[in-house]
Structure formats: C-alpha cells, structure tokens
C-alpha cells in the first residue's frame, strides 16, 4: 500500500473537520447491529520518538517496544477534547484533533525513518451494564486503555510475507465489562521504522445481543458525562476552612484518595481572601489536618499524624517559618489557641491498661464499648518554647468547650453515667482557672451539647435539647414529648443559674453557634427542613435573619474574630462541595476554591424538583425528585425511593454515601421524601418520632409513594424500589412487611428487632431514651415486637438485599443476620452482603466502591430485569 504523505493527511484532516458526517449519523445504521465500527477518533500526535542514547547496547538496551510501554503522559489524567492542547516534552504545543474516515481503516503519517508515537481517543456511552469486546487490527505496536487502565497490548510488529507489507495487521482484542455511563477508550500506538508496513488501524466494538437494546451503545468525541463512582470518590475534595483573625487569609484543607489502594492524602492551601489568589501550599505525603489561626498576626497551626502520634506545627507567614511546637504526642486529639496567642490547649487520650485475664466485669452499660475505659485530658503548651503542663486528671474525661475572653479561664465538661433518668448520663460544666487550676462547677444536668462564654464573659451560650433546662425550651401541644435531638440555644447566667431560651419558637434546629466579637449578635448554622442555612440572631432585637450563602447545605462556618467575614464549605443537590467566602456586612458571597471544578466540568446533571404531599393530619410532607440527565417524559422509568425516617432530614447536599445524582445518572428517577419525626421542621413535627418507631413514618412513605406514582406517569409503578440505611434500613424492613408496592428493597445496617438493637447496640439504649422515651420491652410490646420486621418476616414478599458492616458498633450485624435467617427459612428472595472490617459506614475506598456497585447492580437486577451485573459481582459458586 502506498504511503500517505503528511501534507495529504493534514488536508484530509481539515476537510474532515468540516464535512465529515456526525458520529450519530455514522451509527444510525448500526444501532440494531451487534458490531460498532469506530470511524472517528481524537488524535494527539504523531510525535517523533527517537530512541535514547546507547539504545543499541546489548545489555539494557532500548527498543520500540520500550517506547510503547513508557508513559510520557499520565494516562489516568487524560480527558481528550477537540482542540484541547498540551505542551509536549520537546516544547511544542500539541492539540487533540478530530479524525474521521469513511473507510474502516485509518492511516497515520510517518517519515519512515524514526519511531513515532500517537494517541487516539474516543468515548463510549452505554445505557446499562454491558459486556463487549474491542477488536483492533494494526501491523504496528499498540496498547489499549479503558478508563485509564491497560486492557490489551500488542508488543510486536507484524511480520511480512514475501516482502509484502501488512495492511490490516493482526487482530488485538479483549473482553470488556462496562458499567452504565461514559467510558474513555484510548489507544497508544508506536510506529517502528524497521517495518515495511503502513501505520494503519482498524477498530470496532462487538456486543452480545442482549446488550445492544435501547438505549444502544454510542460513540462520542466530547466527554459529555454523567456522574460516576469515580466522580464520587476520586479527585480532590474540599474539607475544612479556617479564616485568619483579620479576614484576609483562609486555609483550606483538601483531601484526595490515592487509588487503586485505600490510602489518601490531605494538604493545606492558603488563599488571599481579597483576590482569591493561592499564596502557599503545604503538601508532601503527610496527613495534615486541624488548621487553626492564631488570634492575631499571620500565624496558624496544623497537625500532622504518624499512626497514633500527632505533631503540632506553627507556621508564621510573615517570617516564612514552619516549626514543630510539640512532637509525636501519643493519641493527641484537638488543639485550640489561647485568646492572646501565648499558648495552645490540646487534649490527649490515655488508653486503659489491657486486661490479659480474658475476663471482664462490666462497670456499666457504656463499658460494653471497648474504648469506654480510655480517658481524655487537657494540656497546655507555651508559645514559643513548647513547654507543656497538664491541666486535668481524674476518673472522668474532660472536654474543652471555650475560653473566657480574657484567656485566664476556660469551660470544660465531664460526662457521668447515671441511669436514674434519660438519657442515662449527666453533664457537668466547669470553669477552670488556668493559674490555680481550680475547677468551679457551674452546672450539672442532662441534655447539654456545648457551651461558650459571651465576649463580655458574663453569660454562657448553651446548646442543648428542649429539656436541658426543664420545660422552658418546650414548644409543643399538650401531652406530647419533645424529640430531644432538637438542638436549642439558651443564654445561661452562671451567677443566678437561670437560663433564657433563644430558639424555642424558631423551627430550624441549631448545628453550630458563633458569638460575634464585632457585632451584638450570634451566628447560627441550622438544619432548616431539608436545607442547612445560616441565620443572624440580633441579641438586642431578639430577631432571626436568614443570610443567603449561595448553597442549599452550608457546612461548618468559621468567622473572622476581628472582621465581618466568614468562610464555609457548602453544596447543593446538584452542586459539589466548594469553599466559600462571605462578607457579613454587605451579605455578598463568592466561591473561594473549587477543587473539583475540572472533574465535574463536563458532567451533566438532571434537574432536581421539589414535590410534596399532605399526610392524614394535613401536614405537608417535604420531598424532591432527581431526574436522569437525559430525561424524556415520554419514557417509562424505574424509580428508587429513598428515605431515612429517623431524627434527621435527608438534606439537599451533594454526593454522600447514598448519592441520588449517581443513581439518577444510571437511568433511575429518584424520589426522596421526608416523613414526620425529623428535626428542622419545628418541635411538634419532630415529636412524632417519639414512641412511634415507624408507625407514622411507614404510613406516610406508603401514602406518599402512591400519590407520587399517581401524578408522575413517566414512572413505571411495577418497577419501584426502596432503600434506606440505619433507621432507614429499619424502615425498609418494616415497609416490606406492610406493603407490596415495591419491586425490590435494600436495607443497609437496618434494625430487624428493636429489642435486640436496644440491648446490644452500643448506643441502642441511649437512642431509645429519645425514640422510645420511658418505653421498654417489658411495658411496650406494641413497639418492641409489633414494629419489628423480624416478627412479621412471613409477610415479606419483595426481594430484599441486606447490607451490613461486619464491625458495626451502632447497629450490630446480627440485626441483618437474624432477618436473613428468617427469610431464608421462609423461602423468600433475599441476599445478605456483609462488608468485612467496616463499621456503621463503609469508609474503606475499595470496599465502598464495591458496596456502591452492589446497590446499583441489585436495582438493575430487579427494576430493569438486567441481572448480569449482579451475577458478575456475585457469581454462583
């Protein structure tokens, strides 16, 4: 075959860019076929690739095959787009160019004298889990990557017959298993001038017949993506934010996983808040966390950890120094600067001595927790010098709450197990004189969360439950008990021991409180229905004002001590977390840093729409719908119903362990509803959680799903699944004993027997002190038995997947095990997947990835009649 000259190829390039048929047109005739020819590519190169000096050496020489195996580019980071450019190692700028051909074979240009390298990329979108085979013919060498991983290699050039050049070349092929979504197919090919063959490629994809149904696989040259597990877990994620006292500098903590292993790294970036410029990065393989600014100047501290030991570093940006203050402290926890910056308070946990007898006498119910006998104490370390002093000791742990404004004393709390009343412990609040180390008891009671001195040092802002000070925090109809997970704010006078409720008539529940030192106000972050909002409470006017922060769910807020400026993290239903800056004076906010901007630049999300209904009481039940990114109202979609049903609403944050956007990207409509009992809607609404254990919630979910299906014709009522975790897992189990409207269910860490959870879960008895106030297995059989799915297992007819971490200390895995046993004996359709070494949340990277795929494969199996993914993950032995 005659060689095609470089100039000819370039002319063809220009013509093809303007006149080539679209990929959609090319595929139209092939959509019903099992084979898909790849006639369009993005091309980078070719690049001349001279062999290195002394490549002809007999020992450790270098041949064309080595060029193929050497990665000039980090393949996993490549995301080709038309006209995108990069600077090659020889200094010239290379661009990804579109390459189209009417024929099956493409030919790349070469000077016939030097080795040359080229990269070709194309995107493949599959609408379901798919088995495929990629088949490539080339006489030259080749590596095939799919989503950054090598799937096939052709390391040798083809031999020729009787001096005739090879045109197509030998076949290179490999089987592929593709999850729903967009995949990058990338080829690296190297031309060997010693061959007398052209540099040609012929590529196609072959599909098994059952994987080419609607929607058919499609090729694309631009990465218009939908969300994937990789987006969810990989890439840099914004962590905490911390602002300097004058509001001019912000430290942002970034965390990134390091696949394919389970390791991760974290680092700190310092930004100028005036112009948003990056000033400094602290990174280098260390685990960096706990960034705190000094009360004045341009100094901050952070902690690095090596296994169980922590080191506090002091950074002075004006001097350009980074010095360890105190090093490798065993089991060091938090640290906080003093108001004058002359010392830091930190805490250390002392582990209890191991009892080698193998026999343990439990001191109390909390002693079932392996760590309960450990104790945490407070220490002080001077700046500079690093001279430390122990501040607390004793039988009980101490927890720092706040400094007095003069820095001469601090507030701390101790917890005492006390089973005479709910929640079965008391909290002691002390003031500690830092000169004499004398502790003064200020308050002893129950339901306290945190405390902080006012700027004047005369009052204490208390966050606690509605019952923290008797009934003065209650806002309920007669005869109802409060949900004690509601968090109210109080002003407590330590002299008179009197408290004033600030938020009793304020429906949102408090998550964080910051007393401003520049204004006569307190800033509260809140759970406000399914949103997390920021409010300003005017202490003189006693009014709340909502502050627009540009996000649906605000994360932790850090307020500059000497300026009306704050930083925070935040996300929304379709907006990944970012770091934000807000001027609290003019109420203007802006994005300070978005580490995931590049990762999500080409990701398309479906819309999220609010949808509510009224329950039997006439109360509006909040809900929302996540639509698939390519939603077509004329189609019929399978649907996943998600709920929690416990004390917290399902917030409108992005991602998470049950990522609604990811499920929607898989082609499901997602309906999220918030039944009665959650905080953030007012005390009366949340009180329905108390002594209910699913009666109200189950009825509202069933009612809501029926109403949802009645008005949304694009949802197939025969293909509706449900999923919940923890209390939501309990709800899945309970729902399936009461209704058959679901085609499949998933319960992660669910509770099948309320009585065994109450007695065995490390916090079961405490949680029931709220959810089953004054109710016990011996006096409320209607709750502990009648509302437990285990005792009604024979009523379950829906296929159920049980998921559980083997080391779950919150909901013991026995809760899934016993329901699995019952359903197996009853001959029901049930699967039980236990994730080894994981607690209540599946945190380890690779296990979380497989666990997430398990959820999606289960719904594919039962809601789309596509069992292949599940069978691939869990084949019959």
N, C-alpha and C positions, 0 to 999 in steps of 0.2 A: 504494500500500500504506500502511496506517495505521501511524503511528509507534508504537513500543513505548516506553512511559514507563519512566524509570529505576527507579521503585519496583517495577514489574511485573517488570522484568529481575532485580532483586535477589531477589524472591520465587521466581522460576524457578530462580535460582542455588541457593538454599537447598534447594529441592525436589530439584533435580538431583543435588546432592552426596550426598543420602541415598537417592534412589530410582532414579537413572539406571542402566541396565544397564552391566556392566563392558565394557571395550574388547574383551576376549576374546570375550564373548558377541556383541557387535556384529559382530565379524569372522568368527565361526564360519561363517556362511552365505556369506561372501565368499572363504574361503580358496582355493577352487578357481577363482575368477574372476580375470580379469586386471586388474580395477579395484578399488580400495580407497578407499571414501569416508571422509573424515576428519570424524567427527561429534563428537569430543571434543577439547578443547583446554585448555591452561593459559592463562589470560587475566591480563595485567597492565594495569590501567587500566580504562576510558579516562581519560585526563588532558586537561584543558583546555589548549590550546596557543595562547595569544594571540600574534598576530604582533607583532614588535618595533616600537618607536617608529620613525616615519618609513618604515614598510614600503611606503607608497603612493608613495614617491619614484620618479620616472621613471628615475633612474639609481641603480643598485644597490639597488633595492627588494627586497622580501621577500614571497614568495607561499607558498601552501600546499605547492607542490612543494618549496620550500626546507625546509619543516618535515620533509617526508618524507626528504630527503637529509641532514638534520642528525642526527648521532648523539648523543642525550642520554646514552646508555649505551654503554659499550664492548661491542659486540655479541659479540666473541670470548670475553668472560669470562662471558657469561650461561649459566647452567645451571639453568633453572627447575625448581622442585619445588613441589608443593602446599603452601600456607601459608608458603612462604619469603617473606621481606619485604625491602624496601629503602627507604631514605629518598629521596623524590623531591625535585626541586630547589625545590619550594615548601615543603618542610619536613614534609609529611605522610608517613606510612608507608603504602606500597602493598604488597599481597600478591598472589602468584600464586594465582588461584582456578580451580577446575575448572569447565569449561563443557561441558555435554553437550546434545545436541539429537537428537530423534527424526527431525527433518527433515534434508534435505540442506543447508538454508540456516540460518545463524546471523545474528542481528541484534544489533548493538551499540547501546547507548543514547547519545543526544546531546541537547544542549539546543537544537539547530538554529540557534544564534546564533554560536558560537565554533568555531574549528578544534579538533579533538580528536585525540589520538594513543592508539593501543592496540597492545599486543604480544601475539601468540598463539604458543604453542609446543607442539610435540608431538614425541615421539621415535619414530623408525622403526628397527626392527631387521631386518636382512637376514642370512640364513644363508649367503650366498655373494656373490661379486662380481655386481653387478646393474645392469642398465640399466633406467631408469624415466623417467617423465615426471610432473611435478607440474602440475596444472591448477587454476587458481583463477579464479572469477568474482566480481567486485566492481565496483560503479559508482564506488567511491572510489579513492584512490591507494593504492599497495601496493609494498612491497619484500619480496622473498623471500630468506631466508638459509638456507643449509645448512651446518652445522658452522662457523658464523661468517663464511662467505663469501657475498657477494651473487651470486645466480644469476639473478634476474629482477626487473624494475622496471616498474611501471605508474605513470607520472608524471602522467597527466591524468585528470580525472573524466570519466565518460561523458556525452555529450550526450543530451538527451531528445527524444522525438518528440511533437510537438504538445502540449507541456506535460505529457506523462505521465512520471512518474518511472520511472527504470530500476530494475528489481527485482534481476535477477541481475548485470547488468553484463557488460562484455566479458570475454572469456577472456584470461587471462595464463598462459602455460605455458612450460616449459623442460625440456630433457632433463637427466637426472641420471645420473651414473656413481657407484655407491655400493660401497665396499669392505665386506667382511664385518664386521659389528658394528653398533653403535648410532650413529644419526645424529640430530642435532637439527635439526628444521625450524622455523624461526622466521619469523613474519610481522610486519612493521611496517606498520600501515595508518593513514592520516590522513583524517579527515572534513573535507570542505570545505562550510561552511555556505552557500556560494553555489549549491550544487547543490540540486535538489529531489528527490534520490534518498535512499533509506534507506542506512544503513551496514550492508550485508549482505556475507556471504562464503559461497561455496560451494566446497569444496575436495575434490579427490580425487587419488589416485595411480594411474597406469596403468603396467602392467608388460608387457614382452614375454613371450610364453607360456613360454619356456624358463627364465624367472627366477622363476616362481611355484611351482616344485615344492617338495617338502618339504626343509627347513622353510620354510613360506611367510613372506613379509614380515609383520611385526606392528607395531602401534602401541602406545605406552605413554605414560603421563603422569608416570612416575617414572624417573629415569635409572639403572636397574639395568644397569650397563655391564659389558662385558668389556674386557680390556686392548687398546689400540690402539697404533699407531705414535706417535700424538700423546702418549699417556701416557709412552711410552718415551723420547721425545726432548725434548718441550716441558716447560715448567714449571720451577720452581726445584729444583735438585739439591744435596744436601749434598756438600761437598768435604772439605777437611781440617779438623781440630780441633787446638787448641793450648790448654793449660791454664797458668794462672799458677803461680808457684812455691809459693804457699800454698794452691793448690787452690780458691780462692774465685771465680775468674773463668775463663771459657772463651771463646775466639774461634773462631767457626765461619765457614768460607768457604762461600759459596753461589754457584752458577753457574747461569745461565739462558740458553737460546738466545733469539734475537730473530727468529723467523720473520716474514715469509716469506724473509728473506735468510739469509745464512750467518754473520751476526755473533752475538756473545754478550756477556754482561756478567757480571762477578763482583763480589762485595762481601763485607764482613765484618760479622758481628753479634756483639756482646759480651753474654754471658749471666752472670747471677749463679748460681753452681752451688748455692747454698744453697736458693733457692726457684724457680730456673728462669726468673726474670724477665729480659726483654730490657732491657738497660741502654743500649745505644748501637748505632747502625748507621753504617757507613762505606760510602757508596754515592754514585754520581753520574757514571756514564758511564765511569769509569776501570776498567782491568783490574787488580784487586787480588789479590795472591797472597803466598805465603811469609810467613805470620804467625808471629812468634817472640816469646816473652815474655822480658823482662829477668830476670836471676837473682833479683831482689828488687824489691819495690815493685809499683806498678800501672802499669808501663810495658811497652809492646810495640812491635814494629816490623813493618812490612809493606812490600811493594814494589809500585809502580805502573810500568807499562811503556807506552812510546810507541814503537811499531815496535821497533827493536832496542836502545833505550835504557831503562835502569832507574833508578828513584829510590828510595832507602830513606827511609822516614818513621818518625819516633819519636813515639809517642803517649804522653802522660802523663795518665792518667785523673784523678789527684788534682789536677793543675794545670789540666786541661781544655785542654791544648795538643796540637797536631799539627804537627810541624816537620820539614821535609826535612833529613836528615843529610848526604846526598851525592846530587847530582842528575845525571840524564841520563848515566849511565855506559854507554858503548857495550858491548854484549854482556855485561852483568853477569849472573851466574848466582845461586848460593846466597849466603846470609849467615847467620852464627851469632854470638850474643852471647858475650863472654868470661865466665868464671865470676864475676868481680867487677863486671861491667856497665860497665866503663870504656872498652871498645872493642868493635868488631864486626869479624869476619873475613868477607871476601866474596871471590868469585872472578870473574875476567874472562877471556873468551876472546879471544885475538888471532888474527884471520884471516890466513891465509897470503897473501902477495902474489900477485896474479893473474899467471900466465904468459901473455902475449899472443902468444907464438910459435905457439900451436896445437899444439905438440909436447910430450909429457910422457913422461919416463923414470920408470917406477915404481920407487920405492925398495924396496918390499917388497909383500907381498900386501895388507896393510891400506891401502896407498896408493891402491888402487882406489877407496876411499871418498873422495868429493870433499872431505870435511871433515877428512881424517886429518892434513893438514899444519897445521891450526889447533892452537894451544896454549893451555892454560888455566893461569892463575897465581893465586896467593893475594895478597890485600891486607889491610891493617889500617886502620881508620878510628877516630879517637878520638871519645869522647862525654863532654861536648859538644865542639863546635868543628869536627868534621868534617875533621880533619887526617889525610890518608891516607899510608900507607907501603907500598911494595911489599915482599913477603916472599920470593917465589920467582921464579926465571927458569930459563933453560937450554933444552936441546934437547927435554926431555920435559915433558908436562903434569903438574901436581901436583893432587892431590885431597885435600881435608881429610877426616879421619876423626873426630878428637875432641881435646878439650883435656885436659891434665892438670888435676887438681882444683885446683892452686894457680894455674892460669892463666898460668904462666910458660913453658910449652912446649905444643906440640901434636903430634899424629900426622898424617902425611900419607903418601900412596902415590904411586908413579910406575910406569907400565907400560912395559916394554921388549919390543919384538918379538923373539922368539927361536924359531927354527924347529927347534931341535935336539930338542925333545920336546913332547909335548902339554902344554897347549892352544895351544902356539906363541907364548906370551908369558910373561914373568916379572913378578912384582910386587915392588917394593922398598918396604919400610916404614921410614919415617924418624921420628925425633923432632926437632923444630925448636925451638931456644932462641929465644924471642921478643925477648930483649935483645941477644944477639950475632948472631942469625940464622945460627948454626952448625947444620948438619944432621948428625945421627948415624944411620947405617944400623943398624937393629935386626934386620931380617930380609930375606932375598932368596930368593924361591921361587915356586912356582906354586900355582894353585887357591885364592888368597885373595880373599875378598869384602870384608870390612870389619874395622876394629879400633877398640877403645875402651879407654881407661885404666880401671882399677878406681878406686873412690873414694879408696883409700889411695895410689894412684899406684905400686904395686909390681908389678902384673901387668896384662896386656893380654888382653881378651876378643876372641878372633879368631873370625870366622865364615868358614868355607871349606868346600871339598869334602872327601870322605872321604880323599883323598890329599894334603891340604895339608901334612901332616907325616909323609910316608911312609905306612906301613900302620897306624899306631896308631889311625886313625879308621875302619878297616875292620871290618865285621861281616857276613862273607859265608862261604858254603860254599867249600871249596877248589876252585880252578880258575875262579872267577867274578871278573869285573872289576866294580868299582863304577860306578854311574851318577854321574858327577861333578857333576850338577846337584843332587844331595842336598846340603843345607847343614847342616854340623855345627858345633858350638860347642866351642872349645878355650880353656883358660887357658894363656897363654904368659908365661914368665918371661924378660924381656929380658936379665937378667944371665946366667942359665945357658943360655939359648936352648932350654930344654926346654918341651914342651907337654903338657898333660893333656887328654885328650878328655872332654867333659862329656856329649855326647849320642849317643855311638856306639851304645849299646844302647837308645836311645829312638827309636821308629819314626817319629813325626812329623818333618818337616823344618822347619828354622828359617827364618822370614821376617824377623823383627826381634828384637833383643835390647836390653833396657834394664837397666842395672845400677842397682839402687835405692840411693839415698843415705841412706835412713831405715831400711832393713832389710838383713839379711845375706842377700840373695837377688838373683836375676836374673829378670826377667820376659821370657818368650819368647812371641811370636806365631808360630804354626806352621801348616803345611799338614798336616792330620790326616785322612788319607783324602780324602773329598770335602768336609770341613769345614775351616775355619780357626779354631783355638782359641787361648786364652790359657792359659799354664802358669806357675806359680811354681816356680823351682828354688831349693831351700834349699842354700846353699853349705856349711853345716856337716853337715847330714844327707845331702846329695847325693841328694835325692829330688825328683821332679816332682809337682806337684799341679795338676789341672785346675781352672780357675776358670770358672764358668758366667757368661757375659756376655749371655745372652738372645738371642744371634744364632747363626746357623749358620756365617756367614762374617764374622769380625772383620776390620776394615780396620786402618789404621795407628793405633797406640796412642801417646798422649802422657801421660807420668807426671809428676805434680807433683813438683818437686825436694824440697820440704820437707813433704810431706803424703802419706799413703797414699791418694791419689786419682788417678784417671786418666780421660781422655776418649778416645773412639774412635768410628769410624764402623762400621756393620755392617748386614748384610742377611741375609735367608734366602730360601729357594726361592720363597716367595710373599709376602715382606715387603720393600718397597722400602727403600733405604738411609736410615738415620737417624743422628743424633748421640746418643751415649750417655755417661752418667757412671757410674762405679763407685767405691764405697768398698772399697778392697782389704783393709781391716781386717775389716769385717763381711760382705764379699762381696755387698753389695746393689747392684744396678744400677737405673737408670731412664733413660727417654728424656729427653734434654735438649732436642732440637729435631727436628721432623719437617716439613721444608718442603714435602713432597709430600702431607701429610695430606688437604688439601682435594681435590687432584687424584684421589686414589685412594679417597675416601670412599664412592663408590657403585660401585666396581669389584668384581666378583665373580670370585674365582679358583677354579679346580678344585683338587682335592686333589693332593698330591704324595706318592707312596708308594714306600718302599724296596723294591727287588726285586733279588735276587742269584741267581747260579747258580755251580756249581763247574766249573772247567775240567778239562782232562785230567789235570793234576797234582794235582787235588783241592783246589786253592786257590779260595777264594770270590772271585768277581768282583763288585765293587760295581756297583749300578745303581739307577735310580729311574724312576718313571713319572709323567708330568704328564697329568692328566685334563682334558678340556674342562670348563668351568664348569657346563654343563648336562648332564653325563654321564648317559647312560641305558644300563645294562648290557645291555638287550635290543637295542640298535642295533649295527650293524657300522660301525666307524670306520676311516678311513685312518690310517696310522701313519707318523711320521717318526722315524728312528733317528739319534741324534746321538752323536758320539764325537770324541775328539781323538787318543788313541793314542800321543802323544809323552811328553815327560818330566813334564808337569804333569797332575794330575787335573782333570776337569770339576767345578769347585766348585759348591756349592749356593747361589751368590749369585744376586741378583735381576737381571733385565734382561740387560745385556751386548749384545754385537754379534750374538749368536745367541740371542735371547730365547725360551726354551722356553715361558714363560707366554703370549707373544704368539701363537706357533704353536698352542698349545692353545686359545686364545680363537678361533682360526679354525676350530675343529672337528676338530683332529687329536689323536690320542693320541701323546705323545712318550715314547720310550724312550731314556734316556741310560745308557750303560754305560762302565765304566772298566776297560779291559783291562790286562794286565800291562805293566809298564815305567814307571809313573808314580811320582814321589816321594810321600812321606807315608804309605806303607804298610810302610816298612822297607826296608833296603838290599837284601835278597835279592829282593823284589818288583820294585824299580826296576831291578835289574841285568839283568832280561830285556830291557830296551831296548837294551843294548849289543850291537852287532854282530847285531842282529835285522832292523831295517828292515822291519817289517811281517809277518814270518813268523808269529810267535806272535800278534800283535795281530789279524791278519786272520782266523786260525782261531778266535780267541776271539769276535770280533764275529759271524762266521757262526754259530758254535755257539750263542752267546747269543741271537741273533735267532730261531733255530729253536726253542730252548727257550721263549723268551718267547711266540712265537706258539702253541706247543702248549698253553699253560696259560691263555691270555687269549683266550677265544672272541669277545670284543667287537671284536677287531682283525681286519680283513679281510686275510688273507695275500696276496691279489692286489693290494693297494693299500698297499704298504710302500715308503717312500722313505728315502734316506740322505743325510746332509750332514755335511761336516767342513771345517775350514779349516786352512791351513798344513800341519802334519804330518797333520792330519785330512783336508785336501784330498788329500794324497798317499794316505791310506788309502781315500778314496772311489775314486780312480783305480785303485788296486790291487785293491780288493774287486770292482770290476766286471769285472776280468779273471779272477776266480776263482769267481764265483757269479752266478746269475740270479734270486736270491730277491727282488731289489729291482725295483720298477716304475719308479723314477726315481732319479737321483743328482745331487748338487750338490757340486762341488769348488771352494772359494774358495782362491786362492793355493796350489794344490796343486803337488806336485813329480812330474813325469812321468818324469824321467830323473835318477836320483840322482847320476850322474857330472857332468852339466852343472850341476846345483844346487851340487854340491861345488866345482866350479871357478869358477862365475860369481856365485853369491850372495855378497854382501859378507861374510856370516858362515858361508857354507856349509862351508868347510874347518874352521872352528872348531867348528861344530856336529857335524861328522863326527868330530872328535877325541874326542867323547863318544859319539855314536851308532854310530860305526864305528871304535872305538879300534884304532889300529895297522893299519887296513884301508884299502886304496886301490884305485882302479880297476884297477891292474896286478896286484894279488895277490888280489883278491876279486871275481872276475866274478860269483860266485853272489849277491853283494849288489848290486853296482852295475848289473848287467844283468838278472839273473833277477828282481829285486824291483822293477824299474822298469816302470810300466804302458806306457810308450811301446813297449817291445819285445814287448808282448803285446796291442797295440791291437786286433788282429783278433779277440780273444776277447771284446771288449766288445759286448754286445747290448742293454744297458739305456740308455734315453735319458739323456744326461748334459749338465748345464749347467756350463760353466766360467766362473768369475768371477775377475777379476784387476784390481788397480790398475795403471795404466799406468806408474807411477813406483815400483813395488815394488823396494826395495833388498835385502830379505831373501830372498824367492823371486822371481827375475826373471820377468816376464810371459811370457818365452819358454817357460817350463815348461807354461803353458796353451796357448800358440800352437802348439807342436810336436805336442801331443796332438790339438788341434783339426784341424790339418793332416792327421794320420794318419787320424782318424775320418772326416773329410770324403772323403778319397780312398777310404776303405773303404765309403763309402755308409751310414755309421751315423747314428743320430739324435743330433745334437749341436748345442748352441748355445754361443756364446762372447760374453760381455758383458765389455768392458773399461771400467773407470771411469777417465776421464782425470784426470790430476793428483793421483791418490791413491796412497799408499804401501801398506804391508802391511795397514793397517787403513783402512777407509773412514770418514773423520772429518768431512769437509765436510757440513754439515747436509742440504742438498737432495740431494746425491749419495747420502748414506747412506739417506735416506728412499726414494729410487727404488730403490736397491740392495736394501733390505729388502723392498719390494713385489715386486721381481723374483723373489726367493726364494719368496715365498708364491704368486705367480702361476704359477711353474713347477710347484710341487706341486699347485696347483689343476688345472693342465692334465693332469698325468699320474696323479694319485692320485684325482681326483674327476671326471675326464672333463669338465672345465669350462675350455676353452681361451680363453674370451672375455677374461679379464683379461690374459692373456699377449698375445693378439692386439691388445688395446687399447694395451698398453705398447709392443709391438714389431710394428706392422703391416707386412705385406709391402709393399715399395716398388713 
